[in-house]
Structures are given as C-alpha cells and as structure tokens.
C-alpha cells in the first residue's frame, strides 16, 4: 500500500514540478528576451505588455488569436495521435497542405448546394491528408523503413507538387501562382460575415468549432474506444501489445492515417475559412508548430489543444506589437520564439523520459530489478 | 578465525527505494558465507558496495581488520576483493588466457608477454583445481567453464575474498556440483567466498554461515548447521512458507496442444528449435526442463504466434494454428505467462487496469461494437485484483508502482481469467521471492485441476519436478528425453540437460 501511495504522491509532485517548470521557462524566456530588447533600446515592460494585449487584450485580439490557433489545433492533435501510438509523423506539414490544395480544388471545381459542398470539401481534405500519410505508414510496417525519413521526404514532395499545381493546371491568374477562388457554398463563414460586430477586422472563422469538435472526438476515441486503447497500448509497448493479440500493423497504420487525415482536414479548414483560394506558398510551418504544441502539451489531447491556443495567441500578440510599437517584426518573432523554445525544452524533457519508458521498460523506479544488477 | 570483511551500518538509497538500511555484515576469513533474500532485498546492492561499484550513503567497511575506503572498483580489487557477476563479463572471441589477463597483462617492454600470461594462468588453475584450456576461445566454452574463467580472472588479480552473485542460476545440476567443488577447494586454499543466492538447498549444502536479508535490512546471521531451509525461508519472507506444492494426481483428457516436427529460428536466424514433437493433454502439466538458451524461448514464441514457424505444425484443440495470428490462437483457448514479464507480459507505464484487459478488451462484455464498456472493464479489473490478491492502491496506478510478485499476479490474473484450454507458463517464477513463488505454483496447479493443459517451461529443475506430471528435457532445440515426473531424478534430468543421452536410453533407468 505504502508503495503505491508514494507513487501517487510522486505523481502529484510531478504535476506540481511541471507547472513550476512551465512558469520558470516563461520567466527564463522573458529574462533573455528583455536583455535582447534592452540591447535594441526598447522597453521590455512595454513590449511584453503589448504582446499580452495583442494576444488577449481586446475582443479583436482574442479573435485573431483564435484564427491563428485554429490550424495549429489540427496539426497538434494530428501529432499527438501519432506520438501516442508510437509513430513519428513528421509529415503533418505536407499532409496539411495536401489537404488544403485538395480542399481548394473541391471548393472551386464543383457547383453544389452548401450542405453537400462544404462537407465534401472537408472530407476530401481529410482523405487526401490520410492518403499522403499512407505510403510512409505502409513502408514503415511492411518494409521497416523509418517513418521519420519518409514523412520528411513526403513534405518536400507535397511542397513541389503544390508548386506545380498552382503554377500550371490549377492556375487562375496570369500574374500570380494562385488557384481560382473557392465557391461561396464551400466556405467556412468568418464570424464577421455572420455578425459584423463579431470579430471585426479579423479573419476568425467557424473552423475553430470544427477544430474543437475534432478535439472532443479524438479525446473520446482515446478514452472510450477499442481503437483508442490499441493506440495507447502500441504506443506504450509494442511488445506487450503484440503478445496481447493487438494487430500492430492495423494500429500503427490507422494512427498514421487518422493523424494525416486530421492534418489534411486542418489544411482544408484553413483555406475554406481564411484564404478561400490557394496561393502558392501562402504560409508554412503549420506542421512543425503543431508538433511543437503537441510536445509542449505533453502529448495529451487537452494539453496539445491548450498549447496550440497558447501558440496562436503568441502569434497574435506579435502582430499586435508590430502594429502598435513599430518594433521590427523579426524582433518580436525572436521573443515569441524564446518563449516557445524554453517551454519546448521543458516539453522535450518529458518526451525524452517517455521514450526511456517505452524503449526500456523496467529500467526506472522498478523496486527490484534495477537493484539486482 | 579473523574477520575478512566487516560492513557496519551500511545505508544506500536509490530514488524512492532504501536498498540497504543500516546493514551489518561480518564475514570470517576462510568461510563460505551465503547471503540470501528475496529479490530487491538488497543483496546485490550490498555486494556492489563492497566491490566499489556503488558508494554507500553511510556506514563503514573494514577489510582484514583495516578500515577500508572503497570509493571505486579499483580500490576493492587492490584490497583483494573479486566479484563474479550474474551475467559474465567476457570477450567471446578472446581466448581464456586473454580474457583472464585483459587489463592486467604482464608486458615485456611493449608487447604482452604471452608465455608469462599462459604460465600464470596455468599455475593458478592447477592450484585451485580449475581446469581450463588457456588457449580455448571463450565463445566455444560451455557456461560452467565460462564461469570458471570468471573466477580465474579474480584470482589472477590476487583476490582472496570472492563474491559470487547467483552463480548457479545458469548452471545444470552437474555444473553446479562442479562449482561447489571449486568453491570448496578455494576455501581450502585460504580464500573467503561470499555466495549470493535465493536457492535454499544450495545454502544448506555449501555454506558455513548464512545471512538473511529482507527489505534492505539484515534479518539475521546463522550458522548453517544450526538452521533449516524452512527457518531461512521464514526469515526471508517473514511468514510460514510452503516450499512444495500439494497436488493430486493428474487426470489427463484429450490432447489440447500438439506440436509436429516444429522448427523455429532464433533472432540471429539460427535454427533454435530443431524438430520438436510434443503433446499436452487437458488436465496435465508438461514440464520442459532445460538449461536456458536451448530453444525454449523460441518454442514458446512459436506456439504463442510471435515467431514464424520454419517447418512443422502447431495444433491447438486439433485446429492448425501454425500461421495464425496471436489473437486467433488466444481465441482458440491459449493463454501464456511470458518469460520476459517486463517486456511482453506487461506495459509498465500503463495502468493496472489497462494491463488486465489486453486479451479481452475487444469483445463482449468488455466492449460493444467500437466502444469500450468502461464500467464492465472497471468491474473486471477490480475483481481480478481481489481474486488474485494483487496489492495495489488502485486499478488506475501505473503498473511500475507494483512489486515484482504483484506484477506477476497481474499477468496471471489476466491470462487465467480467460479460462484457457492451454496455459503456457514460461519461467513463471523467475526473480520472484519465496512467497510469490508459492502463489504462482498454486495457481498453475489450480489451472490444471480446472482442466487446462499446462505447458511449463522452466530452468529451475526443482520447479519442474515439483509441478509437472510429465517432463520433457530440451537440449539444443531437440527433446532429448520424456518421462513421467514420478520416475524423474534430478541426476537423470541433469544429464539430459547437459546433452548426455547415449548411455542412458529410456530415462527411468538413470537413477544414480
């Protein structure tokens, strides 16, 4: 009994330590950031004040934060699913953009009533993201090719494929490499389009609800379904799972496909809600920031969502400082980067510990085995 | 008699565990001193402190009356302390002489003086009756001889206090006997031997005195001739223990597991199981005896479905499952306590509950359609914890918070609650303490009495002999002998385990 109650205490202690370390990493980033700002003869207090105000200070900044966070929630959840199931999907970036371009295509190429058109565009976004993850998933399970390599490579393929598509077959404008606009029937409404007092002068859109629905759904899948149990178990110990009768191929591949699918859905949502056309290279880094958010959030569904929201609001805050103080945007990006950097260092630590668990069960905190060397 | 080693008030804390708590140990010059205790009792930790591999947090060490400051391994070696670890530290491709002298070679100017090396090795080995060929490659030697090389290594470094950490764990009974001969000649030659073990019989046979440890503390030190195995077991566990399982005669039914000409490769792609034919009937325990590494692991893997079968067939309840996935075999009535408990048997970071349902989460009543029935699962977990007496704070704590014995109970609870037709128990009590062993044995016999066919694989001859109804001996991937358990003797099985079969056909005639 005492053994296990100590374990409980340890868990409580580790939660406390974790919160403390998050506070500390934010503090550390602010110390370093302040030094940099002093060097550039800026007032750190003022800048951090503006950053906070730009993130959550006004109704408008809250909406900008939401808009920025929306795609990151998708990629963060996508990464979380993969990490929890023990696969490294570094390809959410590519899956996101493939979902985006395919969603765009469905959005402009068809004329359908909204009840069909919008869900269809989202579905195609999901399916094409999943399809993009399919080859690395199969190669991992059947040919034992590291999915880290293949997913990174498929990111490049996605980038260049989209470059080709927007320059040639899908190009609509003679001036820019950009597709035709998405039909109104396939658009996710921006809040301001619904009510002009809501999120005025922002592009925040109802896609955030799609994102939150995915969060709830994935949370439910992890907690309450057979598939979720299989993902958790193969991620925790594939040897144990195999011995127990779980089909490893099915669990790993399905995790990869759903991960890719959610990233692709995120891409479609971003286009249909914000851009409404695909402009080549309109943005980048959604996949990597999502992965970071998943690590920051301790690879839990809720944690990653919170981290994605945090990340989004930091970006919004950076915009705010840019407009208000005329501080160079690059400097603000450094500040935000520092916050994330210090928090990620903390998140990486948790991740490394997890890896140790998975790779070498029985090496830590076992009461008997490690003492009987 | 003078005191060879005196350890006083030794304390060593690992994160979350007090491994040694105010431990006193006194070893006389020229005695064989056994240290016994359950796993995690702190025996090896104590010896690692003496050997300079760990530093004690508190306490003093005296060697031959002189205070000793052992802060590193080299200090201990300089003081004439040598240790033979459970897993040997030898270079397989080197010769015996090279292994013995490695790191302490005698040189002539630049090069290693091979002749001097060979001579000193031969001198030591003849003095203590440790026969080895100095020019043989270690990889070609049997385990028992490799162990001798380890002992020679310590003697070459002038050790006169030898620590042997569970030296018999990997030996056949014959090799054990030879080892005991070596130990006696060492002591006759003036050496002191500290002998770590958890096998009570060996304590009684070889030691002069015995120190019993429990939970990091010394329970007591006794002269072996003044005590008994039963008393030592009670000291180790802290309560009365049944050393032998009570069981009624078997009532074998129809064949549940049938292996035909089974051939399986190991991880290095070598043929590890080379044509095994076996039948296990409902209501009987077939014990497979053998020194580890003779194909047992691969055999079990192939039956469970974790390793491809090269040739031959596996039938469960007369259904050919040779190529079936694990789940199909489990659904055909298979359950298994695997040999590597912490790798396959359990997912340590997962909760106790999650560990308990991996073989049944996918079917009613644990789940309906794609959804898990969390309520039913919780009930199932609580019931399993109660029925099998798993000591845990709740079903929702990670498995790693449980002790080794309780973890094995979790595995047993999961596997047996499936009410299997075929129950495989591979090294089911390895690393467990006496109390847990008793429990596991009782459960295995219970499973048999409820009509399961039990395949017991164990390197512990005592376990095989006390549980089995029939015994098969495996050697280099083949079954070299089968017989009724009541006809088996340790000597006879030991010879088979060592691969000696020619002179002794027919098994039951080999009483020595």
Contacts between the chains, C-beta under 8 A, distances in Angstrom:
chain1	res1	chain2	res2	distance
A	1	B	391	7.0
A	1	B	393	6.3
A	3	B	391	7.9
A	3	B	393	8.0
A	3	B	401	6.3
A	3	B	402	7.5
A	3	B	403	6.7
A	4	B	391	8.0
A	4	B	392	5.5
A	4	B	393	3.2
A	4	B	394	7.4
A	4	B	397	5.4
A	4	B	401	4.9
A	4	B	402	7.3
A	5	B	393	5.6
A	6	B	16	6.8
A	6	B	401	8.0
A	7	B	393	7.3
A	7	B	397	5.7
A	7	B	398	7.1
A	7	B	401	3.7
A	8	B	393	6.4
A	8	B	397	6.9
A	10	B	16	7.3
A	224	B	371	5.8
A	224	B	372	5.7
A	224	B	374	6.7
A	225	B	370	5.2
A	225	B	371	5.7
A	225	B	372	6.3
A	226	B	361	6.3
A	226	B	362	5.4
A	226	B	367	5.4
A	226	B	370	5.7
A	226	B	371	7.4
A	226	B	372	6.1
A	227	B	370	6.6
A	228	B	372	8.0
A	229	B	354	7.3
A	229	B	357	7.7
A	229	B	361	5.5
A	229	B	372	6.3
A	232	B	350	7.2
A	232	B	354	7.2
A	233	B	347	6.2
A	233	B	350	6.6
A	233	B	354	6.8
A	233	B	358	6.4
A	236	B	347	4.5
A	236	B	349	5.4
A	236	B	350	5.0
A	237	B	343	7.5
A	237	B	346	7.9
A	237	B	347	3.9
A	237	B	348	7.6
A	237	B	349	7.7
A	237	B	350	7.4
A	239	B	340	7.9
A	239	B	343	4.9
A	239	B	344	5.0
A	240	B	343	7.3
A	240	B	344	5.8
A	240	B	345	7.2
A	240	B	346	6.3
A	240	B	347	4.2
A	240	B	350	7.8
A	240	B	355	8.0
A	240	B	358	7.0
A	241	B	347	7.5
A	241	B	358	6.9
A	242	B	306	6.4
A	242	B	326	6.6
A	242	B	344	7.6
A	243	B	304	7.1
A	243	B	306	6.6
A	243	B	326	6.9
A	243	B	336	7.6
A	243	B	338	6.0
A	243	B	344	4.0
A	243	B	345	7.2
A	243	B	358	8.0
A	244	B	326	7.6
A	244	B	358	3.2
A	244	B	359	5.5
A	245	B	325	7.5
A	245	B	326	4.4
A	245	B	327	3.5
A	245	B	330	5.0
A	245	B	358	7.1
A	245	B	359	6.0
A	246	B	327	7.7
A	246	B	358	6.9
A	247	B	325	6.7
A	247	B	327	7.1
A	354	B	349	7.9
A	357	B	348	7.1
A	357	B	349	4.7
A	358	B	349	7.5
A	361	B	342	5.1
A	361	B	343	6.1
A	361	B	346	7.6
A	361	B	347	7.3
A	361	B	348	4.6
A	361	B	349	7.5
A	362	B	342	3.7
A	362	B	343	7.7
A	362	B	348	6.2
A	362	B	400	7.8
A	364	B	400	7.5
A	365	B	15	7.1
A	365	B	16	5.9
A	365	B	400	5.6
A	365	B	401	7.8
A	366	B	342	7.6
A	366	B	348	7.7
A	366	B	400	6.3
A	366	B	404	7.9
A	367	B	16	7.6
A	367	B	17	5.3
A	367	B	40	5.4
A	367	B	403	5.9
A	367	B	404	7.6
A	368	B	39	4.4
A	368	B	40	3.3
A	368	B	403	6.7
A	368	B	404	4.7
A	368	B	431	7.1
A	369	B	39	7.6
A	369	B	342	7.1
A	369	B	404	7.1
A	369	B	431	7.2
A	370	B	14	7.5
A	371	B	14	6.7
A	371	B	17	6.9
A	371	B	19	5.1
A	371	B	40	5.9
A	371	B	42	6.8
A	371	B	44	6.5
A	371	B	45	5.2
A	372	B	39	5.6
A	372	B	40	6.9
A	372	B	43	7.6
A	372	B	44	4.7
A	372	B	86	8.0
A	372	B	431	7.6
A	373	B	44	5.7
A	373	B	48	6.4
A	373	B	53	7.7
A	373	B	85	7.7
A	373	B	86	8.0
